[in-house]
């Protein structure tokens, strides 16, 4: 674990410093570390899901991808699936890489949608590396009240 100096005199502290991740690999030896680019791309695909009165809105950060490289599908009737592939940059013979941090590989994210989702009206748009998927909601059926005349 990367340690940072303690300002109170001790040379070392047991506080983890994330700026030193290059020195310490917290996943070293763990099977996830061997997934390579594909595992990293899947983990790094960030999604926000908000619900408004009218719709469920998914915002997905996909920097560097074109809309042709992304799929939005409905699986098993109520599962929204967002997938795609980020290609690795071609390596030239004379290139000398100093760092490779950008994810590459396939990614898949799945979300089970609630019963009130209008599956036939889903829309998707991509702008500036952000995919926005809008799933309209059905109007809630409010119980109808009928006044009954009281006789007597």
N, C-alpha and C positions, 0 to 999 in steps of 0.2 A: 504494500500500500504506500502511495506517495505521502510523505510526511512533510509538514511545514513547520518552520521553527516556531517555538513558543515565545511570545514577547516578554514572558515573565521570567526569563533566565534559562530555562531548560533548552537544550539544543534541539530536541525533537518533541513532536506532539503526536497524538494518535488521531488527529483530525485529517480526514481525507481531502486532498486538494485535487479537484477534477481537472485543473490545468496541466497536471502531470500524467495524464492518461497514457502518453506515449511511453513513459517509463514503466508503468504498471498496467498489465492487462488483466482487468478484473475477471475476464472470462477464460483466462489461460487454462488450457487443459479441459475445459468444459465442452461438450459436444456441439453447442451452438456456435462456437468459435470456428468450427470447420465448415460451416455452411457457405462461407465465402460471400460473393456479391449477392447471390439470390436471397440469402437470409437477411442480409443488411438492407436490401431494397424493401423487403416486406416489412421489416421492423420500422423503417424510416418513413413509410407512407402514412402521414398524419391525416386524421379525419376529425372534423367537428360535425356533430349532429345536433341541430336545434329543432325544437318544435314550436310552431306558432299556432294561432287559432285556425289558420287556413291550411298549413302544410308542414311536412317534415323536410328540413333542408340540410343536405350533406355538403360540406365544403372540404375538398381534398387537395392538399398541396402536392402538385406534380411538376416541379420546376424542370424545364428543359424537355418536356414531352409534348408531342403534337397530339391533337385530338384523334388522329388516325392510329396512334399507338396505345389508345385506351379503349376499353370495352365497359359498357354499363349494361348489365343484364338482370333479368328477374329469373330466379331459379326456384323450382318447387312452389310456385305460386306466390310466396310471400318473402322470399329471401333476395335482397338487393345485393348484387355482386359487382364490385368494381375491380377490374384487373387491367394489367398491361405489362409492358416490358421496357425497361430502360437499358439501352445498348451501351456496352463498354466502348470507350474510345479506342480507335485502331492504334496499335502500337507500331511505330516505325522502327526500322532496324537501328538507326542512329539515335533514337530517343533515349534520354536518361531520366527516369522518373525519380523524383525526390519524395513525393507523397501521392497517395491515392486514397482520397476520403469520400469522393462522391460515389453513391451507391449505384450498382448496376444489377440487372437481372430482372426476374419476373416478380410481380407482386399481386396479391389477391386479398381483398377485404370483403367480408360478408356481414350483412346486417339483417336480422329477422324483423320485418316490418309489422306494426300492429294491425289489428283487424280493421281499423278505420282508414287505412291507406287505400287510395284510389289507384290501383295498380295499372289500369289502362291509360292513365293520364300523366305518367312520369315524364319529366323533361330534364335534359342535361345540357349544360353549356360549359365551354371552357374559354377562359380569358386570363391572360397573363400568368399562365402556369397554375391556375386554380380551377379545378373542376367543381361545378355546382350542380347537384342533382336535387330537383324539387319533386317531392311526392305529395300531391294534394291529399287532403283529408276529407272524408265524407262528413257532412253536417250531422251533428248529434241529433238524434230523434228525441225531442223533448216531449214528455208525456202531455197529451192534449187534455185540457180540462174542459169539462162540459158542466155547466151549471144545471142543477136539477131543481125545478120548482117544487117547493114544499106546499102541499095542500093541507087544508085543515081549517 
